Each structure stands twice: as C-alpha cells, then as structure tokens.
Amino acid sequence: MCPGDLDWPRQLDDLADARPIGLWVRGSASLRLWALRSVALVGARACSDYGTHMASVLGAGLAERGWAVVSGAAHGVDAAAHRGALAAGGATVAVLASGVDVAYPRAHTVLIERMAQQGILVAELPPGSHPTRSRFVQRNRVIAALTRGTVVVEAQYRSGSLVTARRALALGRAVMGVPGPVTSGLSAGVHELLRGEGVLVTDAAEVAEMIGGIGELAPERRGPLLARDALPPVTARVLDALSAQGGSEAREVARNAGTSPDEAMRRLHELLALGFVERMGDNWRLTPGGDRNAVVRRGDP
C-alpha cells in the first residue's frame, strides 16, 4: 500500500519527509482501522522476568480493552507484548525491520507466522529483505507514528526503545513508562524518561486513560478500608484523643478532641460498643491489642 490508498494509515503522514513511500502488509485485517486504536509496547531485548511479565500483562490487558498492540517482534519486551495480546484473543501488529516473508529473529518464526494469521505484519522493505542495524532505527519511526501512544517497559540509557519514545514525543503522541527497581540498569532509561515528559503507568487501565476517549478512566486507587474509616469525624477525634498506655477521664478526652464532655461521653460509649475502647472506673483507654483494622459492624459488642 502507498500514501493515498484507501487503507493507508494517515497518521504516518505526520512523518512528513520521513514518511514511508509504501508499506508491505501481510494479514487479513485493516491496518488503517487497527491503527486508529493502537498503542506501542516497546522495551529491552535482554529484559528481566519482571519486564517480560509486565509486557505480557499490558499486552493482554490492552487487547481485552479493544486496543491493537504494536511492537517490533524482537526478543524480550516486544515478543512478550505480542504474546500477551494473542493470548487474550486480541489484535497485534508487528512492524518488521525485514520483509514480511522473512522471520527475524529466527527463534520467533512460529510467533511471526501466528501474527500473520491472527494479526498484521508490516514492513517498509520489500519481501526477501533482511534486517540491518540502520533498518531497526528506521522501523522505530513507523512504530511511533502508527500508534496513539508508546509505552516503554525496561530500557537502558542507550536503548532503541527510547529512540521510539522520543520520536513519538516529537510527533505529539503520548509517551508512557513502566517503573522498575532503581537498582536495575534496565530501568534507568525508563526512569529518565519519566523525569521528563513521560507519564508513569502501571497497568492497562492507566494506559487506556492516557490515550483513550473521554470516560476511559482508570479505577481510583485506594488502600484497604479500615474500621476507623467508617467512624463519624467526631467519634474518630475522640478515638485519637485516647492512649493505650494510660486511662483518661472523659473531660480530658473532650478537651483533647475539641468537643464537650457530654458529647465525648456519648462517643466513648459508642466506641465501647464497637470494641475500640474499654472503661476502667472513670477512666477510658484504647482496647489493648484490639483489632481496629477490621471492617466495622455497628452494634457488635
């Protein structure tokens, strides 16, 4: 296909003079339609188990949300992203640095053939062409332009994945990175990207929120609901005014909680019924060893 053809992905025109003069495509799906809702997952070839896991999970999660996962069919993160999308029964596109009939790397022959059947293979070079170092760099610009955003999963400072990310930034696309251990050289390039214009993402929902339509929001992240979270504000203040070490009189509790003695007494009895506190004559204290991290069930003794 060539620029101007009905199935030509028009976002490639953003490359201006660097736009491919044509693409060879292998697969039965429409590249133009898939590219409209596509995201690039790229990263280190010699990735860690963590990188493989994250690329696979992201690939599957994005595919399940109806996104086409685009990568380069290379070792490491690329292959894991493709496999994740295929495992989810979703769409995946491999942009090759060789011809569409040349499986490279050879170890991925089965994977590439499977993508030819279930996905799409794309190459700027004619059939029979073999990859070279410069062709990998050229391939990266196509990945950046073809997609709505690029996610980097593990990359060292001198990584081809960062070349793709920077090209995507220059084209006005969203660029995201998955954080990793600060002690790992494989995370150094990603963290440098995140210190700049990259956006931190941890799962497919956050990626979709960055590049999706209005309403495609990631769920709110919250810690577990603790028993004290269900307490009314005044009751929580009274609870904070107590100590597990020594008892306090109701007047002292009221003063520390900023409420009246009568109000403090009512709240203390409420906390007593819930098992938060115990009474020793005129003094009140926190229940020693009481489990205040369980869900509150009002009325329980």
Disulfide bonds with the S-S distance in Angstrom:
none
